[in-house]
Amino acid sequence: MSEPFPAHECDACGARYGHDPAVCRDCGAEAFDTVELSGDGRLYASTVVRVPPTGYEGEAPFVVGLVDVGGPEGVRVTARIEGTERPDPDADVAFVGETDGTLRFEVV
């Protein structure tokens, strides 16, 4: 079972974001509420990082992917994908948390 996913919704127009935005890209507003979405998602695309950036050297290889989370009214986020080195396209994933600003999902 996945954890609820904390999305951010613009107070003015209702646009949703998977990260904490400073300004709404749709209307320019600066006020947002946090809304809980289902943490269930579907992997849109992924890649295996074998040569990691500074600070992640000991963690390679690892998978990074684009995840559609929260259903039709949800958001698309970039996240770390755990539990596999080669996820199937369109794999079902579940939100497991955030560590140091990195969203983490696992293949279910």
C-alpha positions, 0 to 999 in steps of 0.5 A: 500500500502506498503512502499519500502523495503531497501535491500542491494546488494553486489557490487561484486556478487549481493547477497541481504540482508535484513539487513546491512551486513559488509561482503557478505556471498557469496563472502566476498566483503565489498561494498554494495548498497541500492536497493529498493524492493517492500515492499509486502511480504508473511509470511513464519513462525511466533510465538507469543511472550508472555514472551518478552525480557528485554525492551519489557515487556509492548508490549507482546503479539506480533507476530514475523515472517519470511517474504519473501519480494520483490518477487523472487529476494527479501530477507527473514527477521525477522520482527514484524508482526502487525495487528493480534495476529494469522496470517494465514500461508502464509499471505500477508504482507506489509512493514510499516517501521522500528523502532529502528532497528526492521522491521515492517510489517502488515497483508493485 
